Amino acid sequence: MKYLILIIAALAAASILLSSAGCGNTDAPGTGSTTPEAGTTAGPGTKEPTSPETEPDGTTEESVTAEDTSAAGTSEATAEITTAAATEEAVTSEATTLPETAADTTGAQDPEPEKELKILFLGNSLIYYNDMPDIFARIATAQGKKVDVRSVTKGSATMSDFADGSTEVGGKALPLLKNEKWDIVVIEPSRRISPYEQTVKDAEFASAEKLQKLAADAGAEIILYSVWGNNDGTVIEYTAASPTDMKTGASHPMGRKEHTKFMSEINEELSSKLGGVKIARAGYAFENCIAANPDLNLYHTDLRHPSPEGSLLAAMVFYETIFGETPDKTAQIAGFSGQAKLLAAADATVLGGVVPDLTPDPQAEGFRLLIVGSNLMDNYSMGKVFDDILKAEGKDSLSSYVRSSTFVINNLVTESNDLGLRAALAGEKWDAIIVQISRRCTRSSPDVAASEFAALEKIMPLLKAETDKIFLFTLNSKSKPSIFTTASGDPGYTDTGNKETYSAADGTAYFRELAVDWSGKLGIGYINYGGAYLDYANPTETGIGYLQAAMVYRAVFGTPLPAENSATNGLSAEAAATLRTIAEKHAAD
């Protein structure tokens, strides 16, 4: 019986083999080849599928209202709506071979197309400088994302402006929020918030809550734009008579790190108030980048707005905050230097959660220069260039500003609202002080000049108690400047609506006449920069900053700026030599 069972089993096995041999061979001629199953390894000679590399598509920008974004950060730009729409078609960098699909036989569905993300940026010049939203859209497109990016911006605009439909930016932004659906709305807590005044902060926070409700109604989440600190050593104090009526107050010394820390804390507080909304931490990214790459410039020449690289870093921060991944194809975004360093800083900040060291830098123990005047005194970084010149000589130096955009000497008289002059004098020991002659002085308005000199006489004891190195600083005059009057009694003076008929050269000569007269009566010096500027053919921003600093050096130390000094503000040796010659020519002019 045992042998019979073995024989039956053997016959059954043979039958199975014969049956198998009779089946169709998949490699036989005239039959279709099968598609490898998902996850299987391709055999020899089969090309692996590759992911298409997307490239920037040349995003378009549609200007509804023209806006000047090239001017220095003190300019007030017109509100603008811009669109940076990313293409919906991926551009492949090379042809790819994909395996045949088995969808016809398996019934598998094509994947749903990626949803387009609609993003609206609401803010001021810290957004529109270098068109940061467009840079962000280009980065997103390079990564294969579908985005519809639009922005409404205006110089110095606040959240309060956007929340009020009667303002220029509110009149453009609110209809977009009410009539369209959005995924993300970016709002920017303004740097008009300062540690020294509460009314602006209260108005901005209340406006942010209103904007969040409007964004939620439009289907969007809010992201806060936490910006970097000023890099010029000061912060302006504003007061809010109403949410959209913010007035310039005092100027306070504050370092970049300290200001960045304050803005970060403001965003943290506001985020908590809004229920924990996301924060795009551009300020932290700036500090992390500066710590790792001190030679990479992230600031415009005014030391407040971003350079192109600063805007690219901010755009990278937004990409990582929104998508939660590193944009590894940003090298395709042409026209920027140091992209790998910028990306490393964005990665560390957003994905790595690195909080920079915001301990204030120690104060310099060397030469201290106080510059008192309008924003025209720091548009070209005169104080920083002066500090660099002294540091090239192995000396510590600290330059700081007391300023306002419409500076007149009368602003300094009232102790309660003196642009921060008395606080600056009490807080530091200054080795030299420079005071600008206001451009509101013209030959046609002698009453303004008389009022300005009277104000200078009143504050002179304060300045002379600090140092004997006090200098009046003349600017170049505009051609046909406005004529002001003291009729209103307002120390800011009143524009009569009339223009002076004198030329720019005549107006500049008048400033020098005032400087000679006033300095002689008060026993102080003067710097005729206005005359030197007229001698400077084809001026550049870096050249103007260097010329101003060279003239300050000549006045303060009584000797010409040495030719061997290496701090030329990026100018060629020949260009720097030309400007030193001009500075020396007008030193005793």
Summary of the structure (lengths in Angstrom):
residues: 589
radius of gyration: 32.6
end to end distance: 131.7
largest distance: 138.0
contacts: 1900
relative contact order: 0.07
helix: 41%
strand: 16%
